[in-house]
Amino acid sequence: MRPLVSITPLPEEPQTLIRREPVERISEVQPPPRLDPVRRPNSGEIGLAPVELLTPTPEIDPGPVGDFAGTIVVIGRETGVPVRAPIVEYPHRALTRGIEGDCEVSFSIDAAGRPFGVSASCTDEIFARSSARAVEQTLFAAPVRNGVPVGQGNLVYPIQYRLED
C-alpha cells in the first residue's frame, strides 16, 4: 500500500553568522523642550455660547385651553411601535390545507418594550399560536412621556396570513 503523504526533510544548510555594525551609543540625553504651564481660568472668564436645539414639534390644536398663557410642548412617542416587525411563521397545517386568515393580537408592553398578556383572536384558530408567539418575541419601543419610557396596555397588532399564487 502506498502512503498518502510523503514527508522528506529539508537538507540542512550551513549556518552563517551575520556580522552587525556596532550600535552608536548616546552618552548625553536631551530633556524635552519646556512648555508654558497651564493656567486655570477664573470663574468669571468661562463663557459658553447658548445652543439652540431645533426639533420638530407636532401641531397641536389647543382646543378649550386656547386662552392659556404658555407654550404647549409634546415630548416623546404616544404609542409603542415595534423595533422590527414580528417574524411570523405560517403554520404548516394551514399551509398544507391552503387556509388563509387574519389575526388581531392584543397585548401590553412594559417600560422596556417587552410584551406581556398576549392573546390572539383569529379568523381560524390554526393561526392563534403562531401569531401570539411572533408578538411575544418582538421588542417594542415603549412610549415616552416627559422623556421617560412607560409601559402601555391595550395594544393590537394585526397579522394577515395569505398564500401567494
N, C-alpha and C positions, 0 to 999 in steps of 0.2 A: 504494500500500500504506500502511496506517495504522500508526503506531508503537504498540508495546505499552505503552509508558510515556511519559507526558508530564511533563516537569520544568519547572516555572515558578519563577523566582527570587522570593524574598520581597521585598516592597517595602522599601526602606531606610528605617529610622526615624531621625529625627534623634537624635543622641547628646545625652543630658542629663547634666550633671555634678551629682553629689550632694555637697552640702557637709556635711562631718562636723564635729562639735563637737571642739574641741581636747582632747587627752588630758591628764588631770591627771598631772603628773609628781610622783613621790615623791622627795623630796630626802633623807630620812633612812631608812636601812634598820634595822629592828629585829632584833637577834640572836635565835635561838631560845632558849626557856627552858632553863635549866641543869638537868641531871639528875644524880642521885647516881651516883658511879662504881660499877661492878660489882665486887663483892668475890668473890675466888676462895675457895671453902671449903677448909679443911684436910682432909687425907685422913681423919681420924677423924670428920669431920662428915657425910660422904656415907654415906647408908644407903639400901639398896634392899630393898623387901619381897620375900620369896620368892614366886615364881609357881608355882602348881601347875597342870600341864597334865593335863587329863583326857582320855585317849584310850581307846577301847575296845580291849581285848586279847582275842584268841580264847581259848576254853577249851582247855587242853592236858592230856591225860592223861599224868601224869609217868611212868607205866609202871615200868620197873625202876630208875629214878633217883629214886624216891619218897623215899628217905631222904636225898637230897642237901640240905644246908642252904644254901638260897639261893633266889633268885627267877628263874623262867624267863620271859623276855620275848621275844616274837616280833615282829620289826620287819620290815615290808615285805610284798610280794606273793610268793607262791610260784611263780607261773607267769605267762608273758606273756599279755596279753589285747589284742585289737585296740582301737586308739583309736577306730576306727569300723569297722563291718562291711565286708568286702571288697565291691567293686562288681563283680558277676558279670554278664557278658553271655551270654545264651542263644545258642548257636551257630546261625547261620542255617540250615545244613543240617539240624540236628536239629529245628529249629522247623518247617521245611517238610515234613519226613518224619514229624513227630509223635512223636519219640523223647523219652522221659524217662529220667532216670538219677540215680545217686548217685556222689559222688567223695569220697575222703579225700586231702587234700593234706598231705603230710609236708614239714616244713621245720625250720630252726633260725633263731634270731634273734640278732643281736649286741647289745651293751650299749645301743646307740642305738635298738633296736627294729626294725631293718631285717631283713627275711627274706632268707635265702640257702639254697642247697642245696634248692630247691623241686622236688618231684616229685609228680605226681598219679596216683592209682590209681582208675580209674573203672569203672563197670559197662559203659560204652561209651566207646571211645577218642575219640569225637567231642567229648567234654566235657573231655578232659585239658588241652588248650592253654588254653581259656578259664578253667578253674579255677586252673591254675598262674599265669597272668597276673594274675588277681584277687588272689591271695595275695601275689605279688611286689610289687604296687603298694600294698599295705596297710601302714600303720605300726602297730607294736605297742608297747604299754607293757611294757618289759622288766621281768623280775622284780627285786625289790630285796632284797638281803641285807646286813644290817648297815648299812643306809642308803645302799648303793651299788648302782646298776643293773648287772646282769650279764647276759651272753648265756645262751641256753638252747637245747638241742637236743632232738630227738625230739618236736616238736610236731606235732599233727594237727588240721587244720581241716576239718570235714565240710561238704560243699555238696550240696544236693539240687536237681535240675532237674525241675520239674513244670509241666505245661501246665494252664492254667485252663480249665474247661469253659465 
